[in-house]
Amino acid sequence: MGAAGTRKKVQRKFKLRGFTLKVEALEEALAFLSRFPDAEDDALDLLIDEIDKESLKSSILDREAIHRVVSLLLDADAAVDPSSTVASNRAALRVIDAFVIPRFRYDPIKKVFYEHTGRLPIHGEAEDKAALYRDRYQLLLQRLSRDKYFSRPAFDTEMTDSESCEITPIQSLIGCTGRRWIMGVISQLEEGHFFLEDLTAAVPIDLANAKITSGFFVENTIIVAEGELLSNGIFQVNTCGFPPLEDREASLSLLMGLDFFGGGVLSTEETLRLSELEKKAVNDMFVILSDVWLDNDETMEKLAVVLDGYDSVEVVPSLFVLMGNFCSRPCNLAFHSFSSLRMQFGKLGEMIEAHPRLKEQSRFLFIPGPDDAGPSKVLPRCSLPKYLMEDLQKHIPNAIFSSNPCRIKFYTQEIVFFRQDLLYRMRRSSLIPPSTEETSDPFEHLVATITHQGHLCPLPLTVQPIIWNYDHCLRLYPTPHTIVLGDKSEQKAFKYTGITCFNPGSFSNDSTFAAYRPCTKDVELSALES
């Protein structure tokens, strides 16, 4: 391939992974590839994989960002032979920071998704807040419109209005009699009075006698309600539930190669190749621990036991995911021990370094918790501050620090990690006691809520603030294969409509953690004996 062809290929591959290269950054990448004329593609994949793991402030890459990664690769053994086992194992696992996930907006007129190409400021304007709700609504409405129960057959003239489940815009309810289906956001537009609001209007609702499906019905959630408009203008709800789920493959087939997950778009041939490799990766295992308090001696002793145990097994885990909180006290304005916390991270680095097999063959991913150090408690949260991590990185140079939530692509499998005490907040914010008809397990209700809402945190913004322009980072559309919900509530695992969901539990509080085998999607809930 000529020089011009190589330039285009490099730019295209970076763009597929959500990056834009400045001219000097492109030259730096080409200079790196020129070192491997016989393995150019492998070297390029390795370079992009390593850049993916960096904590980047922008998806537009300059020379310095590329140079830093190139220097690390040239010092590493993997760069000597990009087709080596180490390189291929690294390429199998890609960590995707929330702040580089592409944003898509649905056009209901043309019925297509468009990728946002401009800047996404952290501090949004008033219209950005309105767009957050509109985009959530449009996403679920386009999914619902394909459901066989909510789309009227084009040639079925025998179906009466009472038999149809077709969604009626709220604006069109006036003057309508009889049973109607509406879809909208539960809003409290007046103190103590709840409304259902869509893009056309809002109507007060009465949920007192409504029969509901599984899940937590909180303010801000989008529901489909069946009932009728009373003479006093209130919509009497008979039954209501969340918009039905759509099979992952059905969603993907309609997205025409758009990269909603952020892991890059793969060709059919590449997907098949990676699927075969994924089936063979029977030894790969992820160990996930949540609430790892580094300032607690008992927790550190328990962590040493876990590391000793996995260091002695025949095949060590390929990934350790350590989720916050990393301190037993909230790192807020009253917290004055940042230098001590930095030192404790350094001690953790020494502990890992004392297990040479784990240091060499495993990778360590750090995800901040809700009370960890950072600019604010708003979601998504950026990775842990560099100041705290410097001592740890001296011992574990290939440690990965990512945002909360964070995504991992393992071959073809998509995994979402989210550390938030979500269950307690959802139960507290629930407007109606959850239905016990299908299940009385709160975790199962939580899983049903986030999957049907297509969103990790469908709480009111007053309960959990979200950066308006980065709300798309918390979406679960198309549905991922696995969702890991780090929560201080008791550990649980639940498979729901083909999605594996689990909570590893609180390691510091009850010595619980989880091991996940991506090859089989099996979850092993574990605990240390007290």
Beta strands, then each sheet from edge to edge (+ up, - down):
strand 1: 20-21
strand 2: 60-61
strand 3: 93-97
strand 4: 104-107
strand 5: 112-115
strand 6: 180-190
strand 7: 193-197
strand 8: 202-206
strand 9: 211-212
strand 10: 222-229
strand 11: 235-241
strand 12: 286-290
strand 13: 319-323
strand 14: 363-367
strand 15: 400-401
strand 16: 406-410
strand 17: 413-419
strand 18: 482-486
strand 19: 492-496
strand 20: 499-503
strand 21: 512-517
strand 22: 522-527
sheet 1: 1+ 2+
sheet 2: 3+ 16- 17+ 18+ 20+ 19-
sheet 3: 4+ 5-
sheet 4: 9+ 11+ 8+ 7- 6+ 10-
sheet 5: 15+ 14+ 13+ 12+ 21- 22+
end
